[in-house]
Amino acid sequence: MHFIDGGVCAPKGFTANGIHCGLKASRKTNDTALVYSEVMCNAAGIFTSNRVKAECVKLTMKNIAGGKMQAAICNVCFANACTGEEGYKNALRMADFTAKGLGIAPENVIVTSTGIIGQHVPVEKIEENFDRLKAGLSVEGHKEARTAIMTTDTHYKECAVETEIGGKTIHIGAMCKGSGMIHINMGTMLSFVTTDCAISSAMLNKALKETVKGTYNCVSVDGDMSTNDTLTIMANGLAGNAEIVSEGPDFDAFLKALNVLNTQMAMKIAADGEGASHLVECTVKGAKDVETARGLAKFVIKSNLVKAAVFGRDANCGRIMCAMGYSGYEFDPDKTCVYFSSRKESKRYFETPEEEKYQVYGCDKCGGKIEVVHNGVGLSFDEEKATAILAEEAVEIEVVLQDGNAEGTAWGCDLTYDYVKINGDYRS
């Protein structure tokens, strides 16, 4: 298995595009995206657990229950949440003109929106420009689509992997947006996953539910859960492998590849948190079970005091112990060790101006490692070294318990002045 280019268009049979429809006067970049498969796809989705759900979420939840999808359309600027009956009609209208334009059924269209809550989407502007959106569909269109779904994101987020299943080469691609109003148990984001693997809707659903546990559900930026969280996957089967209809080696291989992809996407979201200057990764080892390990890690990365300490480059180990202590998960504080380490994010820069933003693909270890708590007791340590470690782009917090053999990781970011500035005038 290895990483490849192409995002949502890396799998066979998928095209995409993104254009500027002028949905909001202050936005001058692409604001509407379209992803299309040349054949019908098996599909599955997971959505926000917020009781207040956007109208597009309600519609897509209803449509995807049938297990079949062929296209996804997304607009930014306006979330179509808290918009009532008119908002639902607007979501239906988006599905209708998308379906008509592509020659498919409205119930086979994923409709997503993101942006300001409580204001209506100017759907007529999208409809007026749909022919242009459709005309630009291409395998290179992921480059336009990936920027069209960005809101406060500072760079686009996409990834694709290639692996072998059943003797056939299969591809899985993704693009997502997410920067603020992000919290665990469906961090606030829109994520579109495509694959040419032949796999049933039931097994897609199973894979999706499994993969979010250790990826998207382990991300927190600011503790606020969105009304619009949507993660969907479409599989068109064009890779030609025998369809995966049950658990076994082929399903395991697919899930492994999906986990690798979604882990990258989760890290990209956390690293690009609104105003963030550091990615914060917490790994808990030696827990009694995976649920406990992940749970403790989540409480560490979502603690505002821990986030502020990372921003201030202050190795304040007490805040980490405190966050775990009120988490509700069982562990022995007197047999707990805490370490700080760091790494520099590998950034791949593109050659052309329209591709000047970077992607985070992986990390090269650097900066060393320092122990700050040993068996529950804070240590005297080299403050200068600790500050240097916390100055790197990605800060790792490693917690070692003595309660078992389970391990879990969660991702977050630091809390900066810019977060308040960004959200203080979000509607303007």
C-alpha positions, -999 to 999 in steps of 0.1 A, spaced: 0 0 0 13 35 -8 1 71 -12 -8 84 -46 -20 116 -61 -55 124 -73 -77 127 -42 -113 118 -49 -104 113 -86 -77 87 -79 -102 58 -81 -113 48 -116 -145 63 -129 -146 94 -107 -144 130 -118 -148 162 -99 -149 200 -103 -152 232 -83 -163 267 -93 -172 301 -80 -209 307 -80 -208 340 -60 -227 327 -30 -212 353 -7 -199 387 -17 -168 385 4 -157 351 -11 -137 353 -43 -126 317 -46 -145 285 -55 -176 279 -34 -193 249 -50 -180 214 -56 -192 183 -75 -180 147 -74 -194 122 -99 -190 85 -107 -197 73 -142 -215 43 -128 -238 38 -98 -220 33 -65 -227 14 -33 -226 39 -6 -226 45 32 -224 76 55 -220 87 90 -234 120 102 -233 145 131 -246 133 164 -257 169 172 -295 169 178 -297 200 157 -290 188 121 -287 208 89 -315 202 63 -290 188 38 -279 163 65 -315 152 70 -319 147 32 -287 129 27 -293 106 57 -326 97 41 -312 91 6 -281 72 16 -301 47 36 -309 31 3 -272 22 -1 -268 37 -36 -252 70 -47 -236 84 -78 -228 121 -71 -221 146 -43 -226 183 -44 -213 207 -18 -216 244 -12 -198 266 13 -206 299 29 -241 288 42 -247 257 63 -285 253 56 -290 246 93 -318 261 114 -335 270 81 -367 250 85 -390 239 58 -376 263 32 -341 250 39 -352 214 33 -368 225 0 -335 241 -9 -317 209 -2 -342 190 -24 -337 216 -51 -300 210 -51 -305 173 -54 -330 178 -82 -311 200 -105 -279 180 -99 -297 148 -108 -313 163 -138 -280 177 -151 -262 144 -147 -291 122 -158 -294 103 -126 -321 101 -98 -323 128 -71 -322 102 -44 -287 92 -56 -272 126 -49 -253 135 -17 -261 171 -7 -238 189 17 -235 225 29 -212 243 53 -209 278 66 -231 302 85 -259 287 105 -294 302 103 -292 318 68 -305 303 36 -283 291 8 -288 311 -24 -295 279 -43 -305 298 -75 -269 309 -80 -257 273 -79 -285 262 -102 -276 290 -127 -240 278 -128 -246 241 -127 -240 235 -164 -206 252 -160 -199 230 -129 -208 199 -148 -189 209 -179 -157 211 -159 -159 175 -145 -125 158 -151 -100 135 -134 -80 167 -127 -110 184 -112 -102 173 -77 -78 203 -76 -108 227 -80 -131 207 -58 -107 204 -29 -105 242 -26 -142 247 -32 -151 230 1 -128 251 22 -142 276 47 -117 288 74 -93 261 63 -59 275 55 -50 247 31 -69 220 13 -71 185 26 -70 154 4 -53 120 2 -54 88 -18 -40 53 -14 -34 24 -37 -34 -13 -25 -41 -48 -38 -73 -67 -30 -83 -100 -45 -55 -98 -71 -67 -64 -83 -52 -29 -78 -78 -7 -59 -77 29 -50 -93 50 -22 -94 88 -24 -107 115 -1 -111 152 3 -124 169 34 -128 203 50 -125 211 87 -109 237 107 -132 251 134 -163 239 153 -146 205 155 -152 180 183 -149 143 188 -177 118 179 -178 132 144 -154 161 144 -170 190 125 -161 184 89 -173 173 55 -154 143 41 -160 127 7 -144 93 2 -144 75 -32 -131 40 -42 -131 18 -72 -131 -13 -49 -161 -36 -54 -177 -38 -19 -213 -41 -8 -231 -12 9 -234 -33 41 -197 -38 43 -190 -2 34 -212 8 63 -194 -17 86 -159 -4 75 -170 33 79 -183 27 114 -151 9 124 -127 34 109 -141 65 125 -135 51 160 -97 57 157 -96 85 132 -123 112 128 -138 105 163 -103 111 178 -101 148 167 -110 179 186 -101 215 178 -125 236 200 -150 214 217 -179 225 195 -198 199 175 -213 209 142 -248 206 128 -234 195 94 -208 167 100 -210 144 70 -187 115 61 -197 96 30 -181 69 9 -190 58 -27 -177 26 -42 -182 20 -79 -165 -14 -83 -145 -5 -114 -113 -20 -100 -128 -54 -109 -121 -73 -77 -146 -99 -65 -172 -79 -45 -165 -79 -8 -198 -91 8 -185 -104 42 -157 -102 66 -124 -119 57 -89 -111 43 -103 -88 15 -124 -68 39 -95 -66 63 -73 -52 36 -99 -27 26 -104 -15 62 -66 -12 67 -63 10 36 -93 31 47 -78 35 82 -45 47 67 -64 72 45 -87 85 73 -58 88 98 -41 112 74 -73 131 70 -79 133 107 -44 147 113 -48 172 85 -80 186 102 -63 188 136 -32 205 122 -53 231 105 -75 240 135 -86 276 134 -57 298 144 -36 268 153 2 269 152 8 233 164 -6 199 158 -10 181 192 -9 143 192 -15 123 223 -8 86 225 -17 66 256 0 32 259 -4 5 285 -41 10 290 -64 -18 300 -83 -15 267 -84 6 235 -115 25 246 -97 37 277 -66 46 258 -84 66 232 -107 82 259 -78 94 280 -60 107 249 -91 126 238 -94 143 272 -58 154 270 -60 170 235 -93 187 241 -82 203 274 -81 241 269 -54 243 295 -32 217 277 -38 235 244 -29 269 259 3 254 274 14 241 240 8 275 225 29 290 252 56 263 248 51 255 285 57 218 294 30 219 321 26 182 329 1 189 357 -25 199 331 -21 165 314 -25 145 346 -54 167 356 -73 162 323 -69 124 326 -80 125 362 -114 141 354 -119 120 323 -139 93 341 -116 66 326 -99 42 350 -61 43 353 -35 43 381 -20 78 385 8 64 406 20 42 377 18 69 350 46 84 330 44 114 306 68 123 279 70 152 254 85 149 220 82 167 187 84 163 149 85 185 119 56 181 94 67 170 60 52 195 35 50 188 -2 49 220 -22 35 220 -57 51 236 -87 22 256 -101 6 287 -85 -28 271 -83 -13 242 -63 8 263 -40 -8 251 -8 7 221 9 -3 187 22 8 170 53 17 135 44 38 122 72 64 133 97 101 130 103 111 126 139 131 154 154 137 174 186 143 145 210 121 133 239 118 144 275 101 127 304 81 151 326 62 127 349 75 94 363 51 71 382 28 100 389 54 124 402 65 155 383 102 156 374 128 183 373 137 186 336 156 207 311 132 236 306 152 249 276 150 215 258 113 212 267 106 247 252 125 237 220 104 205 217 72 224 221 83 249 194 80 224 167 50 222 143 38 189 157 40 181 195 36 146 207 24 138 242 31 102 252 14 88 283 26 54 295 4 34 319 9 0 335 -27 -12 333 -25 -34 302 -13 -35 266 -38 -13 248 -29 19 229 -49 48 215 -42 81 198 -61 114 195 -52 146 177 -59 183 184 -41 216 182 -31 245 204 -53 274 214 -42 307 200 -53 344 200 -62 339 163 -89 314 172 -108 342 189 -102 366 161 -114 342 135 -146 334 154 -153 368 166 -164 380 132 -172 347 114 -204 359 97 -187 389 80 
